[in-house]
């Protein structure tokens, strides 16, 4: 994985996991890890990223779509057809993408040849990666959720655990050296225009509240809903609602910014204990307030208990939506923006303060 850097570097950090690489942003964990890697690279660290083109949950590889995206983006890359290995550099990050069955072997080679000062790993299969890496260097396991997948890395005994919210920190066993570490966010650009669309929801799958969305679309026929594909395409499920517009997934943060700024209210009706949905802060940075369910760290991210309702109480959600007047939405947008600004920061000083990286 060696790619000689230009000039002196502060150190070498390796992001290693079994999911797909940047810039393919399927969910919050993918976005958070890419942004932190970019911060390391921008700060002068030699930043390596090891990932797979066949994500752990899939039966087929995403390699064709990854190569197609790189071609359309005019991003230079090196692809070895025999080994099905892909390498490229994006925003200063040296990325190596391999098949699942060789990822552990490639990790061992990278640890031996590149000698990273820190390995950051998470999600599916990360316990094995952490256990292997911890004998060679310092390892931080990033807890993106309180699910079995999110907490799995702890089984590999990383030296540090990065808890992505106070809620996650409260669910982390005290036997682990857990550090509160909110996700990184891009600073907002200058606002432009005013909202001309109504209600927005990202990732309308069952775990994130799709059932409630169906009921709201039925019970609020006078309101317009925009749904954006997340983990998988659920467009067909919502085709029966004339007041629903379904948009395909986008990897472009500028397109997401435009969506946030066009809408008046973000809906986060998860039925699972979300850790700290980054969509809430992303939207807030662009002046879009949110209402959410009383699950996990959603209330922590929104910061106002009056904007929460249980995901199975349709009447409470309808009341929340109907009672938010234009003036109140403008007030909430300002409050959400001010609350989110401190999270659009450099995260490296927090890692330094925790003793995870040097000064």
N, C-alpha and C positions, 0 to 999 in steps of 0.2 A: 504493500500500500504506500510505500515510500514515495514522496514527491517533495524534493528539496525546496524549502521555503526561501523566499528572497529576504535576506537580512536576518537579524537576530529575532528570536521569538521568545515569548514569555514561558512557553511550555507546550506540551502536546496533550490534547484532550481527544478521547475517542468516544463517540456515541455508537453504541452497538445494540441492535435489537433485531427481532425476527420479522418486523413489519417492513413496509415499503419505505423508500428513501424520500428525502426532499426532492422536488417541491410538490409532491403528491399528497395533498392535504385532505385525507379522508375524515379525520376527526380531530378533537382537541389535542390529544397526545401528539399527533403528527405535527400540528401547528406549533405547539409549545416547544417541542424538541428542535424543530428547524430554527425558530427564533433564537433560542438559547445558543445553538451552534453558530448562528450568524453573529451573535454578540461576542462569543469567544474569538471568532475569526477577525472581527473588526477591532478587537482589543489587542491583537498581535499574537494570539495563540495559533499554533499549527493545529488545525481542526480537521479531524478525520471522522467519517461517518460510514459505518458498516451496516448494511441492511440486506433484505431479500426481495427479489422480484416476484416471489411466490408467497404471499402473506399466509400466516398460519391457519387462517380460517378458510382459505380457498383451495379448491381442487385443481385449479388451473393457474398458470403464471400470468402476471400482469405485464410481462416483458414486452409483448407487442405494443401495448398501449403506451408504455413508458418510452420506448424507442420512437413511437410516432409523435409523442409530445415533444421529445427532445429535438426531433427533426423540424417540427413546426415552430419551435422556439429558437431555432438556429443556434442551439447550444452544442458546442463541440463535445464529442465523447469518443471513447475507445471501447469497442465491443468485440469480445472474443467468442465467435460462434461455437467453437468446439467445447469450451468450458461454460458457455452461457454466462460469462462474467462481463459486467459493465462498469466502466469508470468514467467519471466526469467531475468537473469543478463547477460549483454554483455558489455565488455570493461568498467566495473565499473558502468554501467547505470542500474538502477532497472526499468524494463519495465513491464507495465501492459496493456494488450490488451483485449478490451471488445467489445460487440456489439454496434452499433450506438445508439440504443434506450435507452441504460443505461449509455452512456458516461457522460452526464451532471450530473446524479445522483452520479456516481463514482467520478467525479470531486469534487462535494460538500463534499463527504466523505473524499477525500484526503486533501482538504483544511482544514477541521476540525481536522483531525487526525495528519497530517504531518506538518501542518503550514509552508508551504514553504515561504521563504523570497522573492522569485521572481517566477512569472509564465510567460513563453514565449509561445505565441500561434500565429497561422497564418492559412491562407487558408480557405477552405470551412467551414462555420459554426462557425468561430472563433470569430465573433462579440458577439455571445451569450456566448461563453466561457469567453471572456474578460470581458463582462459586469458582469457576475456572480463572477469572481475571483477578480475583482478590488475592491469590497467591503470588501474583506478579506485580501488582500496583494497587493504588487506592481506588475503591469502587463506591459510587453513589447510586443507589436504587431510587428511581423517581416514581413516587406513588401518585399516579394520575387518577386513581379512583379507589373506592373501598371494596370493589368487587374482588372475586378470587383472582381474576386476571391482573388487576391493579396491584394487589398485595403479594402476588406470586413471587416477586423479586426478593422479598424478605427471606424466603426459604434458602436463598443462596448466601445469606449472611453478608450483605454489603457493609462496608465500613460506616456508611451514612445512608439515611433514608430522607429523601426530599418530599415532605408532605405538602401537597398543592393547595391546601386550605386548612383553616383551624378545625373544620369538621374532620378532614382526613387525619390531622394530627391527633384528634381525640380518639380516633379509631385505631391508631397505631400502637402496638404493644410497647410498653415502657422499656422492654429489654433491648429495643433498637434505638440507635442514636438518631432520632428523628428531628428534622429541622423544618420549621414553617417556611415554605418557599412558594409564594404565589407565582403563577405562570407569567412569562414575559409577554408584553404587548407592544405593538408598533405605536409610536407617537401618532396622534391624529393629524390629518392635514387640515388646511383651512376649510371651514364649512362653506357650503354653497347651496343656494336654492332653498326651497321649503318643501315639507312633505306633501306629496300628492297621492299617496297610497295609504291603505288602512292598516291591516293587521298582518304581521310577519311571523312565520315559524320556520326554523331550520331543523332539518333531519326529522321528518314526520314518520317515525317508525314506532311500533308499539311501546317500546321501553321509554320513549321520549314523549308519550302522550297522544299517540295517533287516535286512540279511541275517543278521547275528549274532543279532539279537533273535529271528528265526524259529527259529534253532537252539537258543538258550537256552530258549525256550518249549517246544520239543520235548524237550530233554534234562533240563529241570528241571520236570517236570509237577507237582511238589509245591509249587512257588513261584508266587506271584501277581504278575503284571505289570500295571502301569497305564501306558498310552501316551497321550500328549496330542498332538493335531494341531498341526503347525507350519506349514511352508511350504505344504503341501496335504494334503487328506484321504486317508489311506491305510488307513482303517478296513477296507475290503473285503479288503485284503491279509492282515489278521490275524484275520479272522472265523473261520478254521479252528482257532484255538487256544482251547480252553475256559478256559485259565488267563490269558487276556488280556482286560483291560477297556480299551476305547478311548474317550477323552473328546474332545469338540470343542474347538477353539481358544477361548481366552478373552482378552479385552482387560483384564480386571479383575485388578490386582495382588493384591488381597485374596484372590481365588480361588486364585491361584498360591501365595500364602503358606499357605493352608489345605492345599493339595496337598502342598507340601514338608513341612509339619509332621505330616501323617498317615503319611508313608512312612518306611521305615527306611534305604533306600539308593538313591542316584541312579546311573543307568547312563549313561555318555557314551562310546559305542563308535564314534566317528567314524572313517571310513576316509580322510578328507581332512585336510589340515593346518590344523585349526581354529586361529584366532589366539589366542583367550583366551575360551572359551565362558562367557558371562556367567551361564548357568544354573548353573554350578558354584558361583560366589560367591553368587548369589541363594539357592540352596538352603542353602549353608553359613551364611548369615546367619540362616536359620530353623532351624538345627540339623540339617540333613540332609547327611551325608557322601556323597562320590562316589567311584566307581572309573571309570577311563577308559582309552582306548586310547593307545598310544605314538605319538601324532601331534601335530605342531605344538606349540602352546602349552598343550595339555591338562594335561601334567605340571606346567607352571608354575602353572596355576590350582589344581590339586589340592594341590601342594606336598609330595607323598610318593611317591617312585618305587615303593614296594612296593604301591601301589594302582593300578598301570598294567599293561596287557597288550596285546600286538598284537591288532588287531581280527579277525585271521583264525585265531587260536589258541583254539578253543572250549574246550579242556580247561583252559587257563590262566584263562579267565573263570569257568568253573564252579568251579574251585578257589578263586578269589578270593571268589566269592559264598558258597560253602559254608563257608569257613574264618572268615568274619566272624561271630563269636558275638555274642550280645546285649551282653555287657560290652564287647567290642571295638568294636562299633558306637557304643555310648554314649561311649567314649573318643574315637573318631574324630569324632563329632559335636561334641564340645567343642573338639577341636583345629581342626576346620574353621571353627567359629564364631569362635574367637580369631584365626585367620589372616585371616578375611574382614573383620572389623570395621574395620581401617584403610582399606579401600577404600570404605566408606560415609562419604565425606568430601566437603567442598566442593572442586571441581576448579579453581575460578578462581584460587586462589593459585599453582597449578602453571603456568597459562597466563601469569600475571604474571611468575613467576620466569623463564620462557622468553622473555620480552619480546614475547609475542604480544598481550597486552592491557596497558593501563596500570594503575597502582595506584588 
